[in-house]
Amino acid sequence: MRLLHFDAFSGISGDMTVGALLSLGVELESIEKELGQLPVGGYTLAVSERRANGIRACKFDVRLEKAPSAHHGHTAFREIRTMLQSSRLRPAVQDRALAIFTKLAEAEGRVHGVATDDVTFHEVGAVDSIVDVVATAIGLVDLGVERLFVSTLPLGSGTVSSQHGTLPVPAPATVELLRGFAVRLGDGQGELVTPTGAAIVAALAEAGKVPPPLSIEAVGYGAGTRNLPDRPNLLRAVLGREAQPYVRDEMTIVETNIDDSSPEIYDYVMDRLFEAGARDVWLTPIQMKKNRPGTLLRVLCESGGAHAAAAIILRETSAIGVRLFEVRRLALEREQLSVTTRFGPVLIKRSVGLDGSVNLAPEYEDCKRLARQHSVPLKTVHDAALAAALAGN
């Protein structure tokens, strides 16, 4: 699974996001071609290299062919939605762009007490902001990003001019959009997180979560417009894949309490359960009613094998009922391989930890069989199998 993490130490805006994606390897030609599917014109795209505190970054600009008028960019959300839905953008691009604008419309609606469909965008309705949003969606799709994360966001300080007059920083819509995300109020001078940047985060990033361990594939930097006095005005984007994803599956536990069966039966019962496909069987001493000592018998099995396990328990023990409940399991990827020892072949279970460490475990039944066959200690066969596995690893 491919992941993207925005390290927004200087905040985030639409142009910074697109610049970071271009820096990661997204082709400008791909963005231009897809943007050509929209009925939006009067602009050209420009990409240049910037350096901030010695770090090379990509600066993305949308250059309007004529200066915007005082009423330029007043666009209703329903118009933008219709434009996107009727366009020939790729469905994945269309979905992401629409999600960003929808989040923004919902936030603006809460701030101004207006229904979402009736929200009229001003700054974010302008051509350059529409391009920023759609270009972001294009870049994420081109990179194959499946999950997006963001660092704690510095919200800046001071005031900013808008179509509604002078507003405090962060802008009211920005605050609404970042509910659930970690932020630092008062960190930095001026507006560091714009409404467009906040909408991208709110629509596409996972709130309150940190990325899992990942293998870094690329790092890119998108440059902002201003020069900040206390930090480089950059957005760092880290692209990678989960270093070692867990295997996730659904299992069933079958359990019962037993206080009136001979302990001698449990070895036979466990053998029968494993023969029926149980993944694990274990016994736990418990204290039951009337202070009688008892045993909790538990079986972990695939959901399709639960009834077979229950039938064995009810037939082979004194239990008259069982409990079944579904559980979710996280497990490391594992594989089986065969190694050759001087005693014969032994199966090895091999798994890789999240830190890259390798775990090797010789199959007990193989070691037991060979130890009996050659009249040697079990540990001798085990050690020989492990040495052969390590040599081949």
N, C-alpha and C positions, 0 to 999 in steps of 0.2 A: 504494500500500500504506500502510495507516495504522499508525503506530508510537506506542508509549507508553514514555516514559522516567521512571523513578522516581529523583529526585534525593534520596537518603536521607541527607542530611547529619546528621539526628538519629535515624537508624535507621528501622525500619519495624515496624508491628504491624497486626493485622487491622482494628481500628477506624480507624487512620490511613489505611489503604488505601481503605476504603469512603468515608471523608470526602473524600479527594482525588478519587475518582471522581465523587462527588456534586458537588464543586466544579467539575468539568469539564463538568457538564451532565446527568449521569445523573438521571433522575427518581426521587424516593423512592417514588412510587406504583408504578413499574415493579418496584422491589425488593420492595415489600410484596405486590404481586399474585403475583409468582413464588414468594416464600417461602411463600405460602399453599398451594402445592402439596406442602409437606412436612408430615409428621405431628409437627410441633414447635410447641408453644404455650407459654403462660405468660410472654409477654414483649410489650413494645411498643417501637417504634423512635422515637428522638428525634434531631432534627437541630437544631443551634444554631450560631450564629456565634461564633467565638473570634478574638481578636487576640493575636498573639505578636510582640513587637518591632515593632509597627506593621503587621504583615502580617495581612490578613484571611483566615481559614481556616474550614473546615467541620468541626464536631465531630459525630461519629456515635456514638450510644450505643444499646446494647441494655439496656432496663430490665426486669428480672425482676419479675414480679408478686408473688413471695414470695422471701424470702431462701433461698439454697441451703443444703441440709443438708450435713452432713459427708460424706455419700456421694453427693451430687449430682454428676452429670456423669461418672460412671465408665461409659464407653461403649466397647464393643469395636469395632475397626475393621470387622469383618465386618458388624456391625449398621449402621454408618454407610454402608458400601458398599451393603448391601441396601436401605436407606432411599433412597439416591440413585438406584439403578438401577430401583427400582420406582415412583419418583415420576413426576409429569407435568411435571417441569422440561423446558425446551427442551433438545434433545440437546447443543447446544454449551455450555450452562450446566452440564449434568450432567457432561460430559466434563471441564471445567476444575475443577469442585469435586472430582470424584473423583480427578483427578490430584494436587490439593493434599493431600488426605487420604492418598492412597497414598504420596506422598513422605514425609509425616510418619510413617506407620506403619513404613515401611522404616527410617527413621532411628532411631525409638524401638526397633525390633527389634534393630538393631545395637548400640545402647547397652546394652540390658538382656539381650541374648542370647536373644531370643524370636522365634519365627516371625512373619512379618508379619501373618498372619491372626489370631494370638493376642494381638496387641498390644491393650492396654486403655488408652484415652485417659483422662486425668484433666482437667487444665485445658482441653485442646483438645476434649475430649468434651462440655464444658458447652454449654448452649443458646446463650449469647452467642457462643462461638467458632464453633459450627456456622453461626450466622447470618452472622458476619463472613466466613467462607470462601465460603458460597453467594452472599452479596451481592456479594463481589468478583467472582465468576464472572459474575453477572448484569451488573454494571457494565461489565466488559470486553467482553462480547458486545454490550451495548447501544451501546457506543461504536464497535464494529466494529474493535477492536484485533487486528491480525494478528501483530505482533511486539512483544515486551516486553523492555526493557533496564533495568538498574539500575546506579547508581553504586557506588563503593567504599563498603562498609558499616562504620560505626563500631560495634564490638561492646561498648562500655561496660566496666564494671569493678564489682567488689564481689561480693555474693551476692544470691540471691533465694530466697524460701520457696516450696516446692512440696509436692505430695502425697508426694514421696519425701524430704522434709526440706529442709534448707538446701543449695542448690546454688551452684556458682560461676557467675559471669556471664562469658561467655555460657553458657547452659544446654547440657549435653552434646548434646541433640538438635539445638539450633541450630547447633552446630559441625559436626555430621554433615551437616546439610542444606546448609550453605554450602560444601561441597567444590567447588572449581573457580571460586568467586566471589572477587573482590577484597575484602579486609577490612582493617580497622585494629584490631588487638588493643589493648585498654587505652584506647581513645579514648572519653572520656565517662564520666559517673558513673551507676551503676545499669544496669539492663537496657534497652538501646536497641533491640535486635532481638529480638523475641519468637519463640517457636517457630512461632506462626501466621504471622507476617510472613516468617520464614525459609522456611516451607513454600510460601508464595505465590511467593516468589522462585525457589526451587529447582524448582518444578513448571512455572512459566510463563515465566520470564525466561531469556535466553540468557547462559550463563555465559561470562565472560572476553571478552565482545564489547562494543564501543562502538557506539552507533547511527550509521547513515550520515547524511550531510547531510540535514536535513529542513526542511520548511516548517512553522513552528509555527502550529497552529490554535487551541490553547487551553492555558492554564496553570491548574492548580488546586492548592490546599493542603488537606491533611488534618491536623487537630490531634490531638496526643496528649493524655493526661490530665494528666501531671505538668508542672510548671514546671522547666525545666532551668536551671542556673546559668550555663552557658557558651554557650548557643545556643537559638534558638527551637525548641520541640518540634513541628516540622512535617515533613510529607512533601510534597515538591513533585512534582507529576506534569505532565509536558510531553507534550502530544498533538500529533501532526503527521503529515505524509506525506513520503515520500522526495522530496527537492527535485528530483531528476532521476534516476530509476531507470535503471540500465543495461538495455540489451537483452541478454539472455542467450540464446545459441544454440549448437548443436553443429555444428562444421564438420569437414572432413577435409582433411588435408594429404597430397598425393601427391608423392613426391620420388624422385630418382634421381641417381647420380653418373655423369658422362659425361667421358671423356678421349680419345675417338677420333672425334669429329664436328667438322666445320667450324663455326667460330663463325657463319658466314653463315646457318646454318639457324635460329638462335634467334629472329630476328624473325618468321619465318614460323610457327614452332612456337607462339610466344606469341600471335600473331593467331588461330591455330586454337583454342587453349585458351580465349581470351576469347570467341570465337564460340560455344564449347561451354558457356559459362556460368561459367567460372572467375571467382572474386571477385578474385583477385590472382595474379600470376605473377612470380617473381623468380629471378635468377641470382646465384650466389655463387662467386667463385674459390676453389678448394681445391687442396690438394696430395695426390695419391693415391699408391698403391703404386708402387714403383720410382722414386719422386720425380717422377712425371709430373704436370704441371699439368692440372687438370681443372675442371669446372663442376658445381656443385650446382644442379639445376633443381628448383624447388619450386612447387607449385600449391596454392592455397587454394580449396576449393570446397565447396558443399553436399554432404552425405553421399550424396545420390542421384546426384550427378554425378561421383563418384570414378572409376567404371569407364570412363566416357567420356573423362575426362582421361587415365587410364592407357593407354587404347587409342591416343589421339593420340600420346602420348610414345613408345610402343613401335612405332608405325607410322612416325613422322616422324623419329626419332632412331636412333642406334646402340645405345641402351639395350636390354638384354635382361631387365630386371626393374625393378620400382618398389616403393617402400615406402609403405604407407598407415597413418596413425594418426589417431585422433580427437582433436580439440582443442576446448576450451570457449572461447568468445569473449565478452568484455564490450565492448559498444559503446554509444556515446551514441545516443539517439533522433535519427533524422534524417528529413528529408523533401525532396522535390524540388518546386521551383516554377519557373515560367517567367517571365522578364522580357523586356521589349521594349526593344531598343536601335535606334539609327539604322541598324545593319547587319542587323537581323533578330532573331528570338527566340533566347534562350539559356537552357538549363536551368541551375538553380542548386541545389547541394546545401546544405541548411541544417541545422545541428545546434546544440544548446544544451549548453554545458558545465555541470559540477556547480555552478559559481559563478554561473551565469546568463548568462555571456558567450555571444554568438552567433557562430558560425563560418559564413562564406559562401564557397562555392567554385564558380566558374563551370565548367561542363562543358567539358573540353578539346576534345573532338571537335567540339562546336558552334562554339567559338571558332576552331578551325583551319579548319573549312569556310567560315565567314563571312570570315575573313581572306583566304583564297584567292579567294573569290567577289568581294570588293571591292578586292583588291590592296592591303591595308593590313597593317601589322605585327600579328602575333598578340596582342602585349601591348596594342595599342590596343583591340581587340575585348574582350579580357579585362577591361581597366580600365572600359570602358563598361558591361559586364555587371555588374561588381561595384558600380559607382556606382548603377545602376538597382536592384540588389538592396538596397543600403543605404537608398536613398530609400524603398523600399516596406516596409522592415523596421520 
